[in-house]
Amino acid sequence: MTDLDAFRAETRAWLEENCPAGMRTPITSDSDICWGGRNFTFQSEDQKVWMQRMAARGWTVPAWPKAYGGGGLDKAQAKILADEMKRIGARAPLNSFGIWMLGPALLEFGTEEQKRHYLPPIARGEIRWCQGYSEPNAGSDLASLMTKAEDKGDHYLVNGQKVWTSYADQADWIFCLVRTDFDAPKHEGISFLLFDMESPGVSTKPIKLISGNSPFCETFFDDVTVPKENIVGEPGKGWTIAKYLLTHERAMIGDMGAPEPLSAIARDKLGVDADGHLDDGALRTDIAAHEIDAAAFLFTMQRATDEAKAGASLGAFSSMLKYYGTELNKTRHELIVKTHGSEGLEWEGQFSGDGKVARDWLRTKANSIEGGTSEVQLNIVSKRILGLPA
């Protein structure tokens, strides 16, 4: 037995013993997702136990160093863990912008003190983070942001506004782009700050989408005091960190996970003929094409993950992943609406789960905007990957 075989056997046995039965079922609603944080309410004892057990082992962030709350696994071991969790249908124990975005940025740019201070609580699910990037006049042109942080000696005084701040009303802390130098070129006067959302002067206002609900908020800063030690990297060098973090965000948005196959949903709703085929030939063809595309995208995501773990930078490739993942998710939900027929258009009522199919379909339209619009991603792909002229 090789070392990896032994690790797989040990991992399989541990998961079988420690993953609660309630955490081996598909996620059916937002309340099934464990976000952690100081104000988070667990929906079940199974959800709480699963997160705590995985965090104690460092497996909420298996590839992070053990010194920062991670599992210290190499890429082969991390893949085995993911495979074994998938085998038993185990849910992710913790979802977190701290894991997906801030953590990688701190590992790359943070001081040793910042890594030891912020990363272990992220791994344990104790702090929920939100991202303060976009502003009313700085969306796709993010470097035009105007939220300012004035140097007051031992602290910064932050004033301004952010928009489309996902889960700002539920987050504990924010990683925020601010302008610390108004005389420098716009890309060079930006800094990367961390601060508590309960700081005096921070307020949020939810934004409702066409789907009827939304994770997005407007976020306001009025004379917010932020200690100097909360800056990541050098003052005025935040744009470098912002770009690095965006590659992780775009890859995260592009990776829509491994949802239930469309063919299974269609079979449940429409039934099959004597040969086991969907009666609707046109819909069957569309679903087959989608599942082929989804499989190809999954392999591409796996390749990108392996390259990133080997030390390669995703760079502009993350824009391709974000764009294609966005289009794939939109197509998936359009087909789900088709499989449900008129039921898929119901907006409210117990029968349809308050219009879940229709609301989820409408929510996917925002995928084309969040994390950088599809038009911006295509421009990046054309210039940075294909080498086309401007």
C-alpha positions as CSV (number, residue, x, y, z in Angstrom):
1,M,0.0,0.0,0.0
2,T,1.4,3.4,-1.0
3,D,1.3,6.5,1.3
4,L,-1.6,7.8,-0.8
5,D,-3.5,4.6,-0.5
6,A,-3.1,4.7,3.2
7,F,-4.2,8.3,3.3
8,R,-7.3,7.4,1.3
9,A,-8.2,4.5,3.6
10,E,-7.7,6.7,6.7
11,T,-9.7,9.5,5.2
12,R,-12.5,7.3,4.1
13,A,-12.8,5.7,7.5
14,W,-12.7,9.1,9.2
15,L,-15.4,10.6,7.0
16,E,-17.7,7.5,7.4
17,E,-17.4,7.9,11.2
18,N,-17.6,11.6,11.5
19,C,-19.8,13.0,8.7
20,P,-23.4,13.2,10.1
21,A,-26.2,11.6,8.1
22,G,-27.8,15.0,7.7
23,M,-24.7,16.4,6.0
24,R,-24.9,13.7,3.3
25,T,-27.9,15.1,1.5
26,P,-28.0,17.7,-1.3
27,I,-28.3,21.4,-0.4
28,T,-31.9,22.5,-1.1
29,S,-31.9,26.1,0.2
30,D,-29.7,28.9,1.4
31,S,-30.4,27.8,5.0
32,D,-28.6,24.5,4.2
33,I,-25.3,26.4,3.6
34,C,-23.0,26.9,6.6
35,W,-21.4,30.4,6.4
36,G,-20.1,30.6,9.9
37,G,-19.5,33.9,11.7
38,R,-20.2,35.3,15.1
39,N,-23.9,35.8,14.4
40,F,-24.5,32.7,12.4
41,T,-27.3,30.4,13.5
42,F,-26.8,26.7,12.7
43,Q,-29.8,25.1,11.1
44,S,-29.2,21.8,12.8
45,E,-26.9,20.0,15.2
46,D,-25.5,18.0,12.3
47,Q,-24.5,21.2,10.5
48,K,-22.7,22.5,13.6
49,V,-21.0,19.2,14.4
50,W,-19.8,18.7,10.8
51,M,-18.2,22.2,10.6
52,Q,-16.5,21.8,14.0
53,R,-15.1,18.3,13.3
54,M,-13.7,19.4,9.9
55,A,-12.3,22.6,11.3
56,A,-10.6,20.7,14.2
57,R,-8.9,18.6,11.6
58,G,-8.0,21.6,9.4
59,W,-10.1,20.2,6.6
60,T,-12.3,23.3,6.1
61,V,-9.1,24.6,4.3
62,P,-7.2,21.4,3.7
63,A,-4.4,22.9,1.6
64,W,-3.6,25.8,4.0
65,P,-0.6,25.3,6.3
66,K,-1.3,23.8,9.7
67,A,0.2,26.9,11.4
68,Y,-2.8,28.9,10.0
69,G,-5.6,26.5,10.8
70,G,-5.3,24.4,7.7
71,G,-4.8,20.7,7.1
72,G,-1.4,21.0,5.5
73,L,-2.4,18.6,2.7
74,D,-0.5,18.5,-0.6
75,K,-2.5,18.6,-3.8
76,A,-2.8,14.8,-4.2
77,Q,-4.1,14.4,-0.6
78,A,-6.5,17.4,-1.1
79,K,-7.9,15.7,-4.2
80,I,-8.4,12.4,-2.4
81,L,-10.3,14.2,0.4
82,A,-12.5,15.9,-2.2
83,D,-13.1,12.6,-3.9
84,E,-14.0,10.8,-0.7
85,M,-16.4,13.6,0.3
86,K,-18.0,13.4,-3.1
87,R,-18.3,9.6,-2.8
88,I,-20.5,9.8,0.3
89,G,-22.3,13.0,-0.8
90,A,-20.8,15.1,2.0
91,R,-21.6,18.8,1.9
92,A,-18.9,21.4,2.2
93,P,-18.5,22.0,6.0
94,L,-18.0,25.8,5.6
95,N,-18.6,28.4,2.8
96,S,-16.7,31.6,3.2
97,F,-15.4,34.5,1.3
98,G,-12.5,34.3,3.8
99,I,-11.6,30.9,2.4
100,W,-12.2,31.6,-1.3
101,M,-10.8,35.1,-1.6
102,L,-9.3,36.8,1.5
103,G,-7.4,33.8,2.7
104,P,-5.3,33.3,-0.5
105,A,-4.6,37.1,-0.6
106,L,-3.3,37.0,3.0
107,L,-1.2,33.9,2.4
108,E,0.4,35.8,-0.5
109,F,0.6,39.4,0.8
110,G,-0.1,39.4,4.5
111,T,2.5,39.8,7.3
112,E,3.2,36.8,9.5
113,E,1.3,38.5,12.3
114,Q,-1.7,39.1,10.0
115,K,-1.7,35.5,8.9
116,R,-1.7,34.1,12.4
117,H,-4.3,36.6,13.5
118,Y,-6.9,36.3,10.7
119,L,-6.5,32.9,9.1
120,P,-7.2,30.5,12.0
121,P,-10.6,32.2,12.8
122,I,-11.5,32.0,9.1
123,A,-10.7,28.2,9.1
124,R,-12.8,27.7,12.2
125,G,-15.7,29.6,10.8
126,E,-15.6,32.2,13.5
127,I,-15.5,35.3,11.3
128,R,-17.7,35.9,8.2
129,W,-16.2,38.3,5.6
130,C,-17.6,40.5,2.8
131,Q,-15.9,42.2,0.0
132,G,-15.8,46.0,-0.4
133,Y,-14.9,46.6,-4.0
134,S,-17.5,48.1,-6.4
135,E,-18.9,51.6,-5.9
136,P,-21.7,53.5,-7.7
137,N,-19.3,55.0,-10.1
138,A,-16.6,52.3,-10.0
139,G,-17.9,49.0,-11.2
140,S,-16.1,47.5,-14.3
141,D,-13.7,50.4,-14.0
142,L,-12.9,49.5,-10.4
143,A,-9.7,51.6,-10.2
144,S,-11.9,54.8,-10.3
145,L,-13.1,54.1,-6.8
146,M,-13.4,57.1,-4.5
147,T,-13.9,55.7,-1.0
148,K,-11.1,57.5,0.9
149,A,-9.0,56.6,3.9
150,E,-7.2,59.6,5.4
151,D,-4.0,59.0,7.3
152,K,-4.6,60.3,10.9
153,G,-1.3,59.1,12.4
154,D,-2.1,55.9,14.2
155,H,-5.3,55.1,12.2
156,Y,-7.2,55.8,8.9
157,L,-10.4,57.6,8.8
158,V,-12.6,56.0,6.1
159,N,-15.5,57.7,4.3
160,G,-17.4,56.6,1.2
161,Q,-19.8,54.0,-0.2
162,K,-19.7,50.5,-1.7
163,V,-22.4,48.8,-3.7
164,W,-23.2,45.1,-4.6
165,T,-21.5,44.1,-1.3
166,S,-22.6,40.5,-1.0
167,Y,-23.9,39.6,2.5
168,A,-22.7,42.9,4.0
169,D,-25.7,42.9,6.3
170,Q,-24.6,39.5,7.7
171,A,-20.8,39.8,7.6
172,D,-18.6,40.4,10.6
173,W,-15.6,42.0,8.8
174,I,-14.9,43.5,5.4
175,F,-11.8,43.5,3.2
176,C,-12.1,46.8,1.5
177,L,-10.4,48.8,-1.3
178,V,-9.9,52.5,-0.4
179,R,-8.0,55.4,-1.9
180,T,-5.2,56.6,0.3
181,D,-3.5,58.9,-2.2
182,F,-5.6,61.1,-4.5
183,D,-2.5,62.6,-6.2
184,A,-1.2,59.3,-7.6
185,P,-2.4,57.7,-10.8
186,K,-5.7,55.9,-10.1
187,H,-4.2,52.4,-10.0
188,E,-1.4,53.5,-7.6
189,G,-3.3,55.3,-4.9
190,I,-5.4,52.4,-3.7
191,S,-4.9,50.4,-0.4
192,F,-6.3,47.2,1.0
193,L,-7.9,47.5,4.4
194,L,-9.5,45.1,6.9
195,F,-12.1,46.3,9.4
196,D,-14.9,45.2,11.6
197,M,-18.4,45.8,10.2
198,E,-19.6,46.8,13.8
199,S,-17.2,49.7,13.8
200,P,-19.0,53.0,14.4
201,G,-20.0,54.7,11.1
202,V,-20.6,51.5,9.1
203,S,-24.1,50.9,7.8
204,T,-25.7,48.7,5.2
205,K,-28.9,48.7,3.1
206,P,-30.1,45.6,1.2
207,I,-30.6,45.7,-2.6
208,K,-33.5,43.7,-4.0
209,L,-33.1,41.9,-7.3
210,I,-35.7,40.9,-9.9
211,S,-35.7,37.4,-8.3
212,G,-37.4,39.0,-5.3
213,N,-34.5,38.7,-2.9
214,S,-30.8,39.3,-2.9
215,P,-27.5,38.8,-1.0
216,F,-26.4,42.3,-2.2
217,C,-26.2,45.5,-0.2
218,E,-25.2,49.1,-0.3
219,T,-22.5,49.8,2.3
220,F,-21.8,53.2,3.8
221,F,-18.7,54.5,5.7
222,D,-19.0,57.7,7.7
223,D,-15.8,58.6,9.7
224,V,-14.9,54.9,10.3
225,T,-11.7,54.6,12.4
226,V,-9.4,51.7,11.2
227,P,-6.1,50.9,12.9
228,K,-3.0,51.3,10.8
229,E,-2.0,47.6,11.4
230,N,-5.1,46.5,9.5
231,I,-3.6,47.5,6.1
232,V,-2.5,44.5,4.0
233,G,0.7,45.2,2.0
234,E,2.1,48.7,1.5
235,P,-0.1,51.8,1.4
236,G,-0.9,52.6,-2.3
237,K,-0.2,49.1,-3.4
238,G,-3.6,47.6,-2.9
239,W,-4.3,47.3,-6.7
240,T,-1.9,44.4,-6.9
241,I,-3.7,42.6,-4.1
242,A,-7.1,43.4,-5.6
243,K,-6.1,41.9,-9.0
244,Y,-4.8,38.8,-7.3
245,L,-8.0,38.4,-5.2
246,L,-10.2,38.9,-8.3
247,T,-8.6,35.9,-10.0
248,H,-9.8,33.8,-7.1
249,E,-13.2,35.4,-7.1
250,R,-13.7,34.9,-10.8
251,A,-12.6,31.3,-10.6
252,M,-15.0,30.8,-7.6
253,I,-18.0,32.3,-9.5
254,G,-17.1,30.2,-12.5
255,D,-17.1,27.1,-10.5
256,M,-20.8,26.4,-9.8
257,G,-20.0,23.2,-8.1
258,A,-21.4,19.8,-9.1
259,P,-25.2,20.2,-9.0
260,E,-27.7,17.4,-9.7
261,P,-27.5,16.4,-13.3
262,L,-30.1,18.0,-15.6
263,S,-31.0,14.6,-17.0
264,A,-32.0,13.4,-13.5
265,I,-34.2,16.4,-12.9
266,A,-35.8,16.0,-16.3
267,R,-36.5,12.3,-15.7
268,D,-38.1,13.0,-12.4
269,K,-40.4,15.7,-13.8
270,L,-41.2,14.4,-17.3
271,G,-40.7,10.6,-17.1
272,V,-39.2,8.4,-19.8
273,D,-40.4,6.2,-22.7
274,A,-40.1,2.4,-22.8
275,D,-36.4,2.7,-23.8
276,G,-35.6,5.0,-20.8
277,H,-35.4,8.2,-23.0
278,L,-37.1,11.5,-22.4
279,D,-40.2,11.8,-24.6
280,D,-39.3,15.3,-25.6
281,G,-36.6,14.8,-28.2
282,A,-35.6,18.5,-28.6
283,L,-35.2,18.9,-24.8
284,R,-33.3,15.7,-24.6
285,T,-30.8,17.0,-27.2
286,D,-30.4,20.3,-25.4
287,I,-29.8,18.6,-22.0
288,A,-27.2,16.2,-23.6
289,A,-25.4,19.1,-25.1
290,H,-25.4,21.0,-21.8
291,E,-24.1,18.0,-19.9
292,I,-21.2,17.5,-22.4
293,D,-20.3,21.2,-22.0
294,A,-20.5,20.9,-18.2
295,A,-18.2,17.8,-18.2
296,A,-15.7,19.6,-20.3
297,F,-15.8,22.6,-18.0
298,L,-15.4,20.4,-15.0
299,F,-12.2,18.9,-16.4
300,T,-10.9,22.4,-17.3
301,M,-11.6,23.6,-13.7
302,Q,-9.7,20.5,-12.4
303,R,-6.8,21.3,-14.6
304,A,-6.8,25.0,-13.4
305,T,-6.9,23.8,-9.8
306,D,-4.0,21.5,-10.3
307,E,-2.0,24.2,-12.0
308,A,-2.8,26.7,-9.2
309,K,-1.7,24.2,-6.5
310,A,1.5,23.7,-8.4
311,G,2.3,27.4,-8.1
312,A,1.0,28.6,-11.5
313,S,-0.9,31.9,-11.5
314,L,-4.4,31.7,-13.0
315,G,-4.2,35.3,-14.2
316,A,-6.4,36.0,-17.2
317,F,-7.4,32.4,-17.4
318,S,-9.7,33.1,-14.4
319,S,-11.7,35.4,-16.7
320,M,-12.3,32.6,-19.1
321,L,-13.5,30.3,-16.3
322,K,-15.8,33.1,-14.9
323,Y,-17.4,33.8,-18.3
324,Y,-17.9,30.2,-19.3
325,G,-19.1,29.1,-15.9
326,T,-21.6,32.0,-15.9
327,E,-23.0,31.1,-19.3
328,L,-23.2,27.4,-18.3
329,N,-25.1,28.2,-15.2
330,K,-27.6,30.5,-17.0
331,T,-28.2,27.8,-19.6
332,R,-28.7,25.2,-16.9
333,H,-31.4,27.2,-15.2
334,E,-33.2,28.0,-18.5
335,L,-33.4,24.2,-19.1
336,I,-34.7,23.6,-15.6
337,V,-37.5,26.0,-16.3
338,K,-38.3,24.2,-19.5
339,T,-38.4,20.8,-17.7
340,H,-41.0,22.2,-15.2
341,G,-43.2,23.7,-17.9
342,S,-45.8,26.1,-16.6
343,E,-44.9,25.1,-13.0
344,G,-41.4,26.6,-13.6
345,L,-43.0,30.1,-14.0
346,E,-44.9,30.0,-10.7
347,W,-43.8,32.9,-8.5
348,E,-45.2,32.0,-5.0
349,G,-47.0,29.2,-3.2
350,Q,-46.1,26.1,-1.3
351,F,-46.4,23.8,-4.3
352,S,-43.4,25.5,-6.0
353,G,-41.4,26.4,-2.9
354,D,-42.4,30.1,-3.4
355,G,-41.3,30.0,-7.0
356,K,-37.8,28.6,-6.4
357,V,-37.3,27.5,-10.0
358,A,-38.3,30.9,-11.5
359,R,-36.4,32.9,-8.8
360,D,-33.2,30.8,-9.2
361,W,-33.4,31.3,-13.0
362,L,-33.7,35.1,-12.6
363,R,-30.9,35.1,-10.0
364,T,-28.5,33.7,-12.6
365,K,-28.8,36.9,-14.7
366,A,-26.7,38.6,-12.0
367,N,-23.8,36.1,-12.7
368,S,-23.2,38.1,-15.9
369,I,-22.4,41.2,-13.7
370,E,-20.9,40.2,-10.4
371,G,-17.2,39.7,-10.2
372,G,-16.8,41.7,-13.4
373,T,-19.2,41.8,-16.3
374,S,-19.2,39.2,-19.1
375,E,-18.2,42.0,-21.6
376,V,-15.1,42.8,-19.4
377,Q,-14.2,39.1,-19.2
378,L,-14.4,38.7,-22.9
379,N,-12.2,41.8,-23.4
380,I,-9.6,40.3,-21.0
381,V,-9.7,36.9,-22.8
382,S,-9.3,38.5,-26.2
383,K,-6.3,40.6,-25.2
384,R,-4.5,38.5,-22.6
385,I,-5.1,35.0,-23.8
386,L,-5.8,35.3,-27.5
387,G,-3.5,38.2,-28.1
388,L,-5.9,40.1,-30.3
389,P,-5.4,43.8,-30.9
390,A,-7.3,46.3,-28.8
